Amino acid sequence: MRILGVDLGSREVKLVVMEDNKIIKKLKVSTMSFYRDYCTYDGKVTVDLNKLNIDDIDIGVSTGYGRNNTDLNKFTPINEIKAHVYGGFYQTWLRDFILLDVGGQDVKVVKVEKGITTDLELNEKCAASCGRYLENMANVLETSLDDMSNHYENPVELNSTCAVFSESELIGKIAEGANIESLCAGVNYSLYKRLNPLLTKFKGRKLVLTGGVANNFAIKEYLKNDYEEIISVEEPQFNGAIGCCYYGSKFLK
């Protein structure tokens, strides 16, 4: 049985095809390109799987911002929490963990005990605690996200709680002559500080990191002070789509 999982994110659409519980295809497309180049609209968005070179799908499962507006044959929408938790099950085989998913425009913190979601915190309103913030600040510093993510020592203090004002504050620090390493560390630490209130009641256990920010080395270094173990999954950005597939394999046969 071939299952298609689709995570319709705000910045990118992730697609995973799973057969016999094994991932056989992964594809990532910008959200703009996905709707413009691979979809048609007639009351609902219809995805042209042939254009994506995806065929012979038995079950389709989707999550994310557009899950209820997309029309696929044999298509079932599930909420993002369920998708990411099942992605965590598949990628770690753990049944007890805290999941931290930092996406481009939102943050999810989920407590899982004995395979059941028992608590969660969400932040969908503020860009300053999301991946988009890091992208903007890397542009200001004229460096890559990968390079910026490596710096965590001697962070420059950034106090603004707003993503827009943070850019102005960072430019001020540049004008004062702060070195690039400390500026990068300051950006990373400021994101960690904004995540901290969401994580306060979930500290001390195994933390599973997903989303694009899971690749940020500095954030993982800061989080080591709060958790027994930081678990980096193999496919952090595809976790939601993987969870869709795994959910489909268990419940939609």
Residue pairs with C-beta under 8 A, 6 or more apart in sequence:
1 19
1 20
1 58
1 59
1 249
1 253
2 17
2 18
2 19
2 24
2 56
2 57
2 58
2 59
3 17
3 18
3 19
3 57
3 58
3 59
3 60
3 61
3 244
3 245
3 248
3 249
3 252
4 15
4 16
4 17
4 49
4 54
4 57
4 59
4 60
4 61
4 72
4 244
4 245
5 15
5 16
5 17
5 18
5 61
5 62
5 63
5 83
5 240
5 241
5 242
5 243
5 244
5 245
5 246
5 248
6 13
6 14
6 15
6 47
6 60
6 61
6 62
6 63
6 64
6 67
6 70
6 72
6 241
6 244
7 13
7 14
7 15
7 62
7 63
7 64
7 83
7 238
7 240
7 241
7 244
8 31
8 34
8 62
8 63
8 64
8 65
8 66
8 67
8 70
9 31
9 64
9 65
9 103
9 104
9 240
10 31
10 65
10 103
10 104
10 105
10 106
11 30
11 31
11 103
11 104
11 105
11 131
11 132
12 28
12 29
12 30
12 31
12 104
12 237
13 28
13 29
13 30
13 31
13 34
13 64
14 26
14 27
14 28
14 237
14 238
14 240
14 241
15 25
15 26
15 27
15 28
15 29
15 52
15 54
15 241
16 23
16 25
16 26
16 27
16 238
16 241
16 242
16 244
16 245
17 23
17 24
17 25
17 26
17 54
17 57
17 245
18 24
18 242
18 245
18 246
18 248
18 249
21 246
21 249
23 235
23 242
23 245
25 54
26 235
26 238
26 241
27 52
27 54
28 237
28 238
29 38
29 52
35 45
37 51
38 47
38 48
38 51
38 52
39 45
39 46
39 47
39 48
39 70
40 46
40 48
44 69
44 70
44 71
45 66
45 69
45 70
45 71
46 70
46 71
46 72
47 70
47 71
47 72
49 55
49 57
49 72
57 73
57 74
58 74
59 74
59 76
59 248
59 252
59 253
60 72
60 73
60 74
60 75
60 76
60 248
61 75
61 76
61 77
61 78
61 83
61 244
61 245
61 247
61 248
61 252
62 70
62 72
62 75
62 76
62 77
62 78
62 244
63 77
63 78
63 79
63 80
63 82
63 83
63 240
63 241
63 243
63 244
64 80
64 83
64 240
67 77
67 78
67 79
68 77
70 77
76 248
76 252
78 244
78 247
80 108
80 240
81 108
81 110
81 117
81 120
82 117
82 243
82 247
83 240
83 241
83 243
83 244
83 247
84 99
84 101
84 108
84 110
84 210
84 239
84 240
84 243
85 99
85 110
85 112
85 117
85 243
86 242
86 243
86 244
86 246
86 247
86 250
87 210
87 233
87 238
87 239
87 240
87 241
87 242
87 243
87 244
87 246
88 94
88 97
88 99
88 112
88 208
88 210
88 233
88 239
88 243
89 95
89 115
89 243
89 246
90 242
90 243
90 245
90 246
91 208
91 233
91 234
91 235
91 239
91 242
92 208
92 231
92 233
94 112
94 206
94 208
94 231
95 112
95 113
95 114
95 115
96 112
96 113
96 114
96 205
96 206
97 112
97 205
97 206
97 207
97 208
97 231
98 109
98 110
98 111
98 112
98 199
98 202
98 205
98 206
98 207
98 208
98 227
99 108
99 109
99 110
99 112
99 207
99 208
99 210
100 107
100 108
100 109
100 195
100 199
100 207
100 208
100 209
100 210
100 211
100 223
101 107
101 108
101 109
101 110
101 209
101 210
101 211
101 239
101 240
102 129
102 130
102 131
102 195
102 209
102 211
102 212
102 213
102 214
103 130
103 131
103 211
103 212
104 130
104 131
104 132
104 135
104 212
105 124
105 127
105 130
105 131
105 132
106 122
106 123
106 124
106 130
107 122
107 123
107 124
107 129
107 130
107 195
107 198
108 120
108 121
108 122
109 120
109 121
109 122
109 198
109 199
109 202
110 117
110 119
110 120
111 117
111 118
111 119
111 120
111 202
112 118
119 201
119 202
121 198
121 199
121 201
121 202
123 129
123 130
123 198
126 163
126 194
127 133
127 163
128 160
128 161
128 162
128 163
128 166
128 190
128 191
128 194
129 191
129 194
129 195
129 198
131 211
131 212
131 213
132 163
133 163
133 166
133 191
134 145
134 148
134 149
134 187
134 188
134 191
134 213
134 216
135 145
136 163
136 167
137 148
137 166
137 167
137 170
137 187
138 144
138 145
138 148
138 187
140 167
140 170
140 171
140 174
141 148
141 170
141 174
141 180
141 183
141 184
141 187
143 180
143 184
145 216
146 215
147 184
148 184
148 187
148 188
149 184
149 188
149 215
149 216
149 217
149 218
149 219
150 184
150 217
150 218
151 181
151 182
151 184
151 185
151 188
151 218
152 185
152 188
152 189
152 217
152 218
152 221
152 222
153 181
153 185
154 181
154 182
154 185
155 182
155 185
155 186
155 188
155 189
155 190
156 173
156 178
156 182
156 183
156 185
156 186
157 186
158 166
158 169
158 170
158 173
158 186
158 187
158 189
158 190
159 169
160 166
160 168
160 169
161 194
166 190
170 183
170 186
170 187
173 183
173 186
174 183
178 186
184 218
185 218
188 216
188 218
188 219
188 222
189 218
189 222
191 213
191 216
191 219
192 218
192 219
192 222
192 223
195 219
199 226
203 226
203 227
204 226
204 227
204 228
205 227
205 228
206 227
206 228
206 229
206 231
207 223
207 226
207 227
207 229
207 230
207 231
208 231
208 233
209 220
209 223
209 230
209 231
209 232
209 233
209 236
210 233
210 236
210 237
210 239
210 240
211 236
211 237
211 239
212 236
212 237
213 219
214 220
214 232
214 233
214 236
214 237
215 236
220 230
220 232
223 230
224 230
233 239
235 242
